[in-house]
Amino acid sequence: MTSAFMQLHPGEVTIHPPQQFYAGDTWPISALCTDGDGAVIDLSAADCVWQLNEYLPDGEHGGPNKLTLQVGTGIALVENTSGDLVPGLILITVTPGQSAGLAPGFYLDQLQVSVGGKVFVQFRGRIEVVAKLPVAVSG
């Protein structure tokens, strides 16, 4: 699982390290969500949106959107063993069916959290989608 990305300093823009995932695999990505002061966000009433867009050559701007996940449709608020929400922690899960439709290449992702009229971009960065080798048929 990809580790949770955190700001090193309050208000800092977090660009996550480049990541690679196979097309057709499950992609688990966890994130600890904080506000501009570095305080953990209460996600119980938050709107969390993760997007994956095509990567454009300038590296700064995302091209056409390929996937958008929200709480309940690919984003889960993480609970502890008692069933209580772990403050600020979410799990983004791209399913094999969703990732299988992505062409090998580079993409940009971004996680944004909106709560109480405030918007906090948690991270963005580059993801490389890699094609799997064909499975050899024995016989």
matplotlib code that plots the C-alpha trace (Angstrom):
import matplotlib.pyplot as plt

x = [0.0, 1.2, 2.0, 0.0, 1.3, 1.7, 2.7, 6.1, 5.1, 1.6, 0.2, 2.9, 2.0, 2.6, 3.8, 4.0, 6.9, 6.3, 4.4, 3.9, 0.9, 0.0, -3.1, -5.6, -4.4, -6.0, -4.3, -4.5, -3.5, -3.9, -3.8, -3.8, -5.8, -4.8, -5.8, -3.6, -2.3, -1.4, -4.3, -6.0, -9.4, -12.6, -13.8, -17.2, -18.9, -16.1, -16.3, -13.2, -12.4, -9.5, -8.9, -6.6, -5.9, -3.7, -0.3, 0.6, 4.2, 4.5, 4.2, 2.1, -1.3, -3.5, -5.1, -8.5, -9.9, -9.7, -11.0, -12.8, -13.4, -15.4, -16.4, -18.5, -17.3, -13.6, -12.7, -13.3, -13.0, -10.8, -12.2, -10.3, -11.1, -13.8, -15.6, -14.6, -13.2, -9.5, -9.1, -8.1, -7.3, -8.8, -8.2, -8.5, -9.0, -8.8, -10.4, -8.9, -11.7, -11.0, -7.2, -7.5, -9.0, -6.0, -3.4, 0.2, 1.8, 1.9, -0.9, -1.4, -3.5, -4.8, -6.8, -8.9, -10.9, -13.7, -15.3, -17.0, -16.7, -12.9, -11.0, -7.7, -5.7, -3.9, -1.5, -0.8, 1.8, 2.7, 1.5, 2.9, 0.6, 2.5, 1.2, 1.5, 3.4, 1.2, 0.5, 2.2, -0.1, 1.3, 0.5]
y = [0.0, 3.5, 5.3, 8.3, 11.6, 14.4, 18.0, 18.6, 22.2, 23.7, 25.1, 23.4, 22.0, 18.2, 16.6, 12.9, 10.8, 9.3, 6.0, 3.0, 0.7, -2.2, -1.8, -4.3, -4.4, -3.0, 0.3, 1.1, 4.6, 5.9, 9.6, 11.5, 14.6, 17.9, 21.5, 24.5, 24.6, 20.9, 19.9, 16.6, 17.2, 15.7, 13.8, 12.8, 15.7, 16.2, 15.8, 14.0, 13.7, 11.9, 12.5, 10.8, 12.8, 12.3, 13.7, 16.5, 17.2, 20.3, 18.2, 20.8, 20.6, 17.5, 16.6, 14.8, 13.2, 9.4, 8.5, 10.4, 8.7, 10.0, 8.8, 5.7, 5.2, 4.3, 6.4, 4.9, 6.6, 4.3, 2.9, 1.3, -2.1, -0.4, 1.0, 4.6, 6.7, 7.2, 11.0, 12.2, 8.9, 7.7, 4.8, 5.4, 2.1, 1.9, -1.4, -3.8, -3.0, 0.7, 0.4, -2.1, 0.5, 2.8, 2.9, 2.5, 5.8, 8.8, 10.4, 13.1, 12.4, 14.8, 14.5, 17.4, 17.6, 20.2, 20.8, 23.7, 25.9, 25.4, 23.4, 21.7, 19.9, 17.1, 16.1, 15.7, 13.8, 11.6, 8.0, 5.7, 2.9, -0.1, -3.0, -6.5, -9.1, -11.6, -14.8, -17.8, -20.6, -24.0, -27.0]
z = [0.0, -0.7, 2.5, 3.6, 2.3, 4.8, 4.6, 6.2, 7.0, 7.4, 4.2, 2.1, -1.3, -1.2, -4.4, -3.8, -5.1, -8.6, -8.3, -10.5, -10.7, -13.1, -15.3, -14.1, -10.5, -7.3, -6.4, -2.6, -1.7, 1.8, 2.9, 6.2, 5.5, 7.2, 6.9, 6.0, 9.6, 9.7, 11.9, 11.1, 9.4, 10.7, 7.7, 8.9, 7.0, 4.4, 0.6, -0.6, -4.3, -5.9, -9.6, -12.2, -15.3, -18.4, -18.0, -20.3, -21.5, -19.4, -16.3, -14.4, -16.0, -16.1, -19.4, -19.8, -16.6, -16.6, -13.1, -10.3, -7.0, -4.0, -0.5, -1.1, -4.6, -4.2, -1.2, 2.3, 5.7, 7.7, 11.0, 13.9, 15.4, 17.5, 14.5, 15.2, 12.4, 12.5, 12.4, 9.0, 7.4, 4.1, 1.8, -2.0, -3.9, -7.7, -8.7, -11.2, -13.6, -13.4, -13.8, -16.6, -18.9, -18.6, -21.3, -20.2, -19.6, -17.2, -15.4, -12.7, -9.6, -6.9, -3.7, -2.6, 0.7, 1.2, 4.6, 6.2, 3.1, 3.0, 0.3, 1.0, -1.8, 0.1, -2.6, -6.3, -8.2, -11.1, -11.5, -14.2, -15.4, -16.5, -18.7, -17.3, -19.2, -21.0, -18.9, -20.5, -21.4, -20.4, -22.4]

ax = plt.figure().add_subplot(projection="3d")
ax.plot(x, y, z, "-o")
ax.set_aspect("equal")
plt.show()
